[in-house]
Amino acid sequence: MPLTIQLSRKIDYISKCLLIVAMLLSGACDSQPDIEIIRAISLLPRQTDYTRDFEEWLKQVNKKGDGKFKIIFVGGPEAIPTFEQADAVRNGVVHMVFGPATYYMGLLPEVEAMFASPYTPLRTRKNGGTALMDSIHQEKLGVKYLARSLFIEFHLFTREQPALNDVGIPDLSSQLIRGGPVWRDFITSLGANYVNVAGPDVYMALERNMIQGIGWPIIGLEDASWSQHLNYRIDPGVFSSDVGLIFNKEKWDGLSALTRETLQSAAIEYESESYERFQKLTRKLDKRMRENGMRVITLEEEGMKKYRRLANKVIWERLQERSPKYYAALRDKFFQPETARSND
């Protein structure tokens, strides 16, 4: 049987299962016939810090719903494959997706602006960047962008000590480095060969020396046991997490005004509260990582500036080519050269 047909049938089967589950759960609320049911899913596995934090937030939001609505968490990639979830929320199979926007950048290249932004979610909420991202999501993807959360930096981690070139930035020539698709140009600009390895296969690839490094945040490295095969971290961090919440537009418009107001308010609170939690968690894991033997290569001031400029340059040049319509507006809201990361 052709692979495309198998995949199509698999997706249809999963969708039907989710719908059946939702109907059964809805039936359990017959005593409250006006309750609004919302199905939510995570792009990341349930055992990660990210999804655990999201599930805890869902519990709090359901309490605020006070019986008027209920958000049902239907799972992570095991329920709907990661790269199919944006389509699933757009088509209404699920109503809300939590996860990195760059996972659907093939559908919406503008989300790279968040990945390359030094600004915190609080800052882009204040300066109109989040509203701009919402309008682009609605126009081009047909979904509502509710919030950007869990703001943390990424780093390059390597097995061997990275060499520095004559301008003070890492020279990763001949190394195989894993990253998501958004990392490709930056990794190759450092002389390395880019490798796109699926998340579940990264540990084996590291163990067998099929890859010599990865681009990833401090959070999550131990969860997946990848830190067992990585000995060096390059500082400073580059790029920023673009984890957020998107919502099916038709479902959103059909919710009561009170439910929409409650969800939007809770999402904005999540931006702030999750920022504080994950900054604290990053500091805790950084300390433990160093105590467990991770050696941190901190670039000198000039090398640091060049390193970050290079990371920003490859993303923004690509975005200018892929989204000329919104490039200037996105750059204005999400990035200014030499801007310090701040919470202003």
C-alpha positions as CSV (number, residue, x, y, z in Angstrom):
1,M,0.0,0.0,0.0
2,P,1.5,3.4,-0.9
3,L,2.9,5.3,2.1
4,T,0.7,8.4,1.4
5,I,-2.4,6.3,1.7
6,Q,-1.2,4.6,4.9
7,L,-0.5,8.0,6.4
8,S,-3.8,9.4,5.3
9,R,-5.7,6.4,6.8
10,K,-3.6,6.7,10.0
11,I,-4.5,10.4,10.4
12,D,-8.2,9.7,9.7
13,Y,-8.2,7.0,12.3
14,I,-6.5,9.2,14.9
15,S,-8.9,12.0,14.2
16,K,-11.9,9.7,14.6
17,C,-10.5,8.4,17.9
18,L,-10.0,11.9,19.2
19,L,-13.6,12.9,18.2
20,I,-15.0,9.8,19.9
21,V,-13.1,10.5,23.1
22,A,-14.3,14.1,23.0
23,M,-17.9,13.0,22.5
24,L,-17.7,10.6,25.4
25,L,-16.3,13.3,27.6
26,S,-18.9,15.7,26.4
27,G,-21.5,13.1,27.3
28,A,-20.2,13.0,30.8
29,C,-21.2,16.7,31.1
30,D,-24.8,16.1,30.1
31,S,-25.9,17.5,33.5
32,Q,-24.4,20.8,32.3
33,P,-25.6,20.9,28.7
34,D,-24.2,24.4,28.1
35,I,-20.5,23.5,28.9
36,E,-18.1,24.3,26.1
37,I,-15.6,21.5,25.4
38,I,-12.1,22.4,24.1
39,R,-9.6,19.8,22.9
40,A,-6.0,20.6,23.5
41,I,-2.8,18.9,22.4
42,S,1.0,19.4,22.8
43,L,3.6,19.2,20.1
44,L,6.0,17.9,22.8
45,P,5.9,14.6,24.7
46,R,4.0,14.4,28.0
47,Q,7.1,13.6,30.1
48,T,8.9,16.9,29.2
49,D,9.0,19.9,31.5
50,Y,7.3,21.9,28.9
51,T,4.2,19.7,28.6
52,R,4.0,19.1,32.3
53,D,3.9,22.8,32.8
54,F,1.2,23.2,30.1
55,E,-1.0,20.5,31.7
56,E,-0.7,22.2,35.1
57,W,-1.8,25.5,33.5
58,L,-4.8,23.7,31.9
59,K,-5.9,22.5,35.3
60,Q,-5.8,26.1,36.6
61,V,-7.7,27.4,33.5
62,N,-10.4,24.8,34.0
63,K,-10.9,26.0,37.5
64,K,-11.4,29.5,36.2
65,G,-13.9,28.1,33.7
66,D,-16.2,27.4,36.7
67,G,-18.2,24.8,34.8
68,K,-18.8,27.1,31.8
69,F,-16.1,25.4,29.7
70,K,-13.7,22.4,30.0
71,I,-10.3,22.0,28.3
72,I,-9.6,18.3,27.6
73,F,-5.9,17.4,27.1
74,V,-5.8,14.6,24.5
75,G,-2.0,14.0,24.4
76,G,1.1,14.9,22.5
77,P,2.9,13.5,19.4
78,E,1.6,10.1,20.2
79,A,-1.9,11.2,19.5
80,I,-1.2,13.4,16.4
81,P,2.3,13.5,14.9
82,T,4.2,16.7,15.7
83,F,4.4,18.1,12.2
84,E,0.7,17.4,11.5
85,Q,-0.7,19.3,14.5
86,A,-0.8,22.7,12.9
87,D,-3.1,21.3,10.2
88,A,-5.1,19.4,12.9
89,V,-5.9,22.7,14.8
90,R,-6.6,24.5,11.5
91,N,-9.0,21.8,10.5
92,G,-10.7,21.6,13.9
93,V,-9.6,18.0,14.8
94,V,-8.3,19.7,18.0
95,H,-8.9,23.2,19.1
96,M,-5.7,24.3,20.8
97,V,-2.0,23.4,20.2
98,F,0.8,24.1,22.6
99,G,4.3,24.0,21.2
100,P,7.1,25.6,19.1
101,A,5.9,27.8,16.3
102,T,8.9,26.8,14.1
103,Y,7.5,23.3,13.9
104,Y,5.0,24.8,11.4
105,M,7.2,27.4,9.8
106,G,6.7,25.7,6.5
107,L,3.2,26.9,6.6
108,L,4.0,30.3,8.2
109,P,7.6,31.5,7.8
110,E,6.9,34.6,9.8
111,V,7.2,32.7,13.0
112,E,10.9,32.7,12.6
113,A,10.8,36.3,13.9
114,M,10.1,35.0,17.4
115,F,12.9,32.4,17.2
116,A,15.4,35.1,16.3
117,S,14.0,37.7,18.7
118,P,15.9,38.9,21.9
119,Y,12.7,40.3,23.3
120,T,10.7,38.5,26.0
121,P,7.0,37.7,25.5
122,L,6.1,40.5,27.9
123,R,7.9,43.0,25.8
124,T,6.3,41.9,22.5
125,R,2.9,41.8,24.2
126,K,3.4,45.5,25.1
127,N,4.9,46.7,21.8
128,G,2.3,45.1,19.6
129,G,4.4,42.2,18.3
130,T,2.1,39.6,19.7
131,A,-0.9,41.3,18.1
132,L,1.0,41.4,14.8
133,M,1.8,37.7,15.1
134,D,-1.9,37.0,15.8
135,S,-3.1,38.9,12.7
136,I,-0.6,37.0,10.5
137,H,-1.7,33.7,11.9
138,Q,-5.3,34.5,11.3
139,E,-4.7,35.7,7.8
140,K,-2.3,33.0,6.5
141,L,-3.1,30.0,8.7
142,G,-6.7,30.5,9.8
143,V,-5.9,30.1,13.5
144,K,-5.7,32.5,16.4
145,Y,-2.3,33.1,18.2
146,L,-3.1,33.4,21.9
147,A,0.3,33.6,23.6
148,R,4.0,33.0,23.6
149,S,5.3,31.3,26.7
150,L,8.3,29.5,28.3
151,F,10.8,32.0,27.0
152,I,14.3,30.4,27.1
153,E,17.5,30.5,25.1
154,F,19.1,27.8,23.0
155,H,22.7,26.7,23.0
156,L,25.0,24.6,20.9
157,F,26.2,21.5,22.8
158,T,29.1,19.4,21.5
159,R,30.9,16.2,22.3
160,E,34.4,17.6,21.8
161,Q,35.8,20.9,22.8
162,P,35.0,23.4,19.9
163,A,37.8,25.2,18.3
164,L,37.6,29.0,17.9
165,N,38.5,30.7,14.7
166,D,40.6,33.9,14.3
167,V,37.6,36.1,15.0
168,G,36.7,34.3,18.2
169,I,33.6,32.2,17.1
170,P,33.3,28.4,17.1
171,D,34.7,26.5,14.1
172,L,32.8,23.3,13.8
173,S,34.3,22.1,10.6
174,S,33.7,18.5,9.8
175,Q,31.3,18.0,12.7
176,L,27.8,16.7,12.2
177,I,25.4,18.9,14.3
178,R,21.7,18.2,14.8
179,G,19.1,21.0,15.0
180,G,15.6,21.7,13.8
181,P,15.2,23.0,10.2
182,V,15.4,26.6,11.5
183,W,19.0,25.9,12.6
184,R,20.3,24.8,9.2
185,D,21.9,28.0,7.9
186,F,23.5,28.9,11.3
187,I,25.0,25.5,11.7
188,T,26.5,25.4,8.2
189,S,27.8,29.0,8.7
190,L,30.0,27.7,11.5
191,G,31.5,25.1,9.1
192,A,29.5,22.1,10.4
193,N,27.3,19.7,8.5
194,Y,23.6,20.1,9.4
195,V,21.8,16.9,10.3
196,N,18.0,16.7,10.8
197,V,17.5,13.7,13.2
198,A,14.0,13.0,14.6
199,G,13.8,13.7,18.4
200,P,13.4,10.0,19.4
201,D,16.5,9.1,17.5
202,V,18.8,11.7,18.9
203,Y,20.1,9.7,21.8
204,M,21.1,6.8,19.6
205,A,22.7,9.2,17.1
206,L,24.8,10.7,19.9
207,E,25.6,7.3,21.4
208,R,26.9,6.0,18.1
209,N,28.7,9.2,17.3
210,M,26.6,9.7,14.2
211,I,26.3,13.3,15.3
212,Q,28.7,15.3,17.4
213,G,26.5,18.1,18.7
214,I,23.0,19.6,18.9
215,G,21.2,22.9,19.2
216,W,18.9,22.8,22.2
217,P,17.9,24.7,25.4
218,I,19.4,23.8,28.8
219,I,15.9,22.5,29.8
220,G,15.2,19.1,28.3
221,L,18.7,18.0,27.8
222,E,18.7,15.7,30.9
223,D,15.1,14.6,30.3
224,A,16.2,12.9,27.1
225,S,19.6,11.7,28.5
226,W,21.3,13.5,25.7
227,S,23.6,15.2,28.2
228,Q,25.3,11.8,28.8
229,H,27.1,12.2,25.4
230,L,27.6,16.0,25.4
231,N,30.5,17.5,27.2
232,Y,30.7,21.2,26.1
233,R,28.2,24.0,25.9
234,I,28.9,27.2,23.9
235,D,27.8,30.5,25.6
236,P,26.2,32.8,25.0
237,G,22.9,31.3,24.0
238,V,21.4,32.1,20.6
239,F,17.8,32.2,19.5
240,S,14.8,32.1,21.8
241,S,12.1,29.5,22.3
242,D,8.9,30.2,20.4
243,V,6.6,27.9,22.3
244,G,3.1,29.3,22.3
245,L,-0.6,28.6,22.0
246,I,-2.6,28.6,18.8
247,F,-6.4,28.1,18.6
248,N,-8.8,27.1,15.9
249,K,-10.4,30.3,14.6
250,E,-13.9,28.9,14.0
251,K,-14.0,27.4,17.5
252,W,-12.7,30.6,19.0
253,D,-15.3,32.7,17.3
254,G,-18.0,30.2,18.4
255,L,-17.1,30.4,22.1
256,S,-19.1,32.6,24.5
257,A,-17.6,36.1,25.1
258,L,-17.0,35.1,28.7
259,T,-15.0,32.0,27.7
260,R,-12.9,33.9,25.2
261,E,-12.2,36.6,27.8
262,T,-11.2,34.0,30.4
263,L,-9.0,32.0,28.0
264,Q,-7.2,35.2,26.7
265,S,-6.6,36.5,30.2
266,A,-5.3,33.2,31.3
267,A,-3.0,32.9,28.3
268,I,-1.5,36.4,29.0
269,E,-0.9,35.4,32.6
270,Y,0.8,32.3,31.4
271,E,3.3,34.4,29.3
272,S,4.4,36.1,32.5
273,E,4.2,33.2,35.0
274,S,5.8,30.6,32.8
275,Y,8.7,33.1,31.9
276,E,9.5,33.3,35.6
277,R,9.3,29.6,36.3
278,F,11.5,28.6,33.3
279,Q,14.1,31.3,34.1
280,K,14.3,29.8,37.6
281,L,14.4,26.2,36.2
282,T,17.1,27.2,33.7
283,R,19.3,28.5,36.5
284,K,18.8,25.4,38.5
285,L,19.6,23.0,35.7
286,D,22.6,25.2,34.6
287,K,24.1,24.8,38.1
288,R,23.5,21.0,38.1
289,M,24.8,20.7,34.6
290,R,28.1,22.3,35.6
291,E,28.4,20.2,38.7
292,N,27.9,17.1,36.6
293,G,30.9,18.0,34.4
294,M,29.5,20.0,31.6
295,R,32.3,22.5,30.5
296,V,31.1,25.9,29.4
297,I,32.9,27.7,26.6
298,T,32.1,31.4,27.1
299,L,33.1,33.5,24.1
300,E,35.1,36.7,24.6
301,E,33.2,39.9,24.1
302,E,34.0,40.5,20.4
303,G,33.5,36.9,19.5
304,M,30.2,36.9,21.4
305,K,28.9,39.8,19.4
306,K,30.0,38.3,16.1
307,Y,28.5,34.9,17.1
308,R,25.1,36.5,17.9
309,R,25.2,38.7,14.9
310,L,25.7,35.7,12.7
311,A,22.8,33.8,14.3
312,N,20.5,36.8,13.8
313,K,21.8,37.5,10.3
314,V,21.0,34.1,8.8
315,I,17.4,34.1,10.2
316,W,16.5,37.6,9.3
317,E,18.0,37.4,5.8
318,R,15.9,34.2,5.2
319,L,12.8,35.9,6.6
320,Q,13.3,38.9,4.3
321,E,13.3,36.6,1.3
322,R,10.4,34.4,2.5
323,S,8.1,37.2,3.8
324,P,8.8,40.5,2.2
325,K,5.3,41.7,3.0
326,Y,5.8,41.5,6.8
327,Y,9.6,41.7,7.1
328,A,9.9,45.4,8.1
329,A,7.0,45.2,10.6
330,L,8.3,42.0,12.2
331,R,11.8,43.4,12.5
332,D,10.4,46.5,14.2
333,K,8.5,44.5,16.8
334,F,10.8,41.6,17.4
335,F,14.3,42.8,16.8
336,Q,16.7,45.7,16.9
337,P,20.4,45.2,16.4
338,E,22.6,45.0,19.6
339,T,19.4,45.0,21.8
340,A,20.0,43.4,25.2
341,R,17.5,40.7,26.2
342,S,15.2,42.4,28.6
343,N,11.8,42.3,30.2
344,D,11.0,45.9,29.6
